[in-house]
Amino acid sequence: MDKKQAPGWLRPTVDYGPIVVFFAAYYIDGLFAATAAIMVTTAVALIMSYIFERRIPMMPLITAIVVGVFGGLTLWLKDDTFIKMKPTIIQAAFSIILFGGLAFGKVFLKSLMGAAWQMEDEGWRKLTVRFALFFAAMAVINEVVWRTQSTDFWVNYKVFGIMGLTMVFVLTQTPLLTRYNTAKEE
């Protein structure tokens, strides 16, 4: 089956819809309601991806599996530890996957982002190392935050802190993207 052309609203909805719903549900009815809400909206986001694109993107799929497992444990055991560990597991998994790919000569970041950024292979390798280190650091930061701060603080960090730190990190990569850009040569 051919890949359908996705509407412009789909990617932001799939990427950010579940976290927006999580945040709203948390402030309306608490962490367990937010956990159930993120599980449902993550599943709906994957279904929407499949309906519109006839494929399920790998990163949202990995996230959905971790959300399902850790969200399910949170609700089943009535223990918020599991949902608080979810960002750690996802960030650590991405770090391991990126470093593992490099160890086997694969630059997974290029296959994910190659359409958006055209760079020389050396640039992709450097960017992959930086992203892998960033994800590892984010896993550690999440562990520190959820273990030492209140649930309210952790929820705000999860929604705004992770996104903000990610934006800052990506912006700091502009010199590397510019230095190894192959589009300027055309």
N, C-alpha and C positions, 0 to 999 in steps of 0.2 A: 504494500500500500504506500502511496506517495505521502511524503510529509506535507501537511497542510501549512499554508501561510497563517501564522498566529496573529491575532489582533494585538495592537500595541499595548493594551492594558493588561494582557495576560501575564507577562513576566513579572511586573511589579506586584500584581495580585498574588501570584504563586510565591514570590520571594518574601513579601512583607505582610501579606494578608494574615497568615497565622499568628505572627508576633503582635500585630495590632489587636487582633481578637483576644489573644492571651492577656495583653495589658488591660484591655477594657474589662474582660471577665474577672480579672484579679481584683480590680477596684470596685466591681459591682458585687461579687460574691465570694472572693477569696481564692486561695491558691488551688484548691482541688477543683473548683469550677473552671478556673483558668486552664488547668491541666487537661480536663476533658474537652474544653473548647479548642485548645491548640491541637489536640489529637484529631478532632473532627475536621477542623479547617485545613489541617495539613493533608488529610486524606482527600478532601474536596479539591484542594489545589492540585494534587497529583491527577485526579480524575479529569479536571479541567485541562491540564497539560495534555493528557492523552486524547481527549475529545478534539481539541483544537490543533494539536501538532502531530497526533498519531505516534507520540513517543513520550517517555517519561524521562526528564533530565536526571543525570546521575546524582548530582549533589542534593537536590530536593528529595530524591529517593532514599539516599543514605540518611538524611535528616529525618525523613518520615519513619524509617525503621527504628532509629534511635528514639524518636518521640514516642512511637508506639510501645516499644519495650519499656522505656523508663517512665513514661506517662502511665502505662498500664500497671507497673509495679507501684507507682505512687498512689494510684487510686485503689488498687487491690489491697495493699498493705496499710493504707492511710498514713503514709510516711513521705513527707515532702523532700527527704534527702535525695530520692531518685531523680525527681524532676530538676532539682538544683544541680545534680551531677551531669545532666544531659549536655549543657554547653561544653563542659570539660571533655566529655567523651567525643563529641563531634569535632571540636577543635584539635584534640589529640589525634583522632583518626585522620583528619586532613593532613596534619603534620607528618604522620607516619607514612601515609600514602604518597605524599610528595617526596619525602626523603627516600622512601623505598623505590619509587620510580627512578629517581636519579641514580640510585645504587645499581639499578639494572639498565641504565642508559635510556630511560624513558623520561620525557618531560611532559607530564600530564597537564600541567598548567597551560602549555601551548595548545593542546587539543581542546581545552575548555575555553580559552580566551583568544585563540589565534585569529578568530574573525574580527575581534575588536581591536587587537593590537598586533601590528606587523613588526616583528623584530628579528634580528639575527639570532642564531641558535645560542650563542654565548650569552646574549641578553636574557633569553628565556631561562637558561640554566641559573643565572644569577638571581633573576626574579623568583624562580622556584625556590631557591635556597632561602631567600628573604621571606617569602610567604610561609614556608615550612617553619622557619624560626618564629615568625609572627604568630602562627597558629599554636605553636608550642607555648609561647609566652601567654597567649590568651587563655589557654587551658589552665596554666598555673594561676593566673589572675582570678579566673572564675573560682578556682578552689579556695583561694585566700578570701575572696569576697563572701561566698556562701557560708564558709566556716566561721567567719569572724564578725559578720554584719547581720542586721535584722533581715527578715524576709522582705519587708518593704524596700529596704535599700537594695537587696539583691534583685528584686523584680525591676526596679528602675535601672540598675546597672545592666541587667540582661537586655532590656529594651533600648535604652539610650546609650549606655556606656559602651557596649560591644559595637553597636553601629557607629558611634562617634569615633572610637578608636580605630575601627576598620577604615572609615573615611580618611582619617588623618594618615594612617599607614599608606593607603593607596596614593594619596596626594604626595607623600614623601618619596614615592617611587617615580615621580615625573621625570627627574633627571636621568634615571636609568632608561625609562621608556624612550626618552628623546635621544639619548646617546646611541642606542641600538636600533632605532627606528629604521625600517627598510622602506617604508612608504615614501620617505623624502627623496629616495634615490630615483624614483620613477619619473 
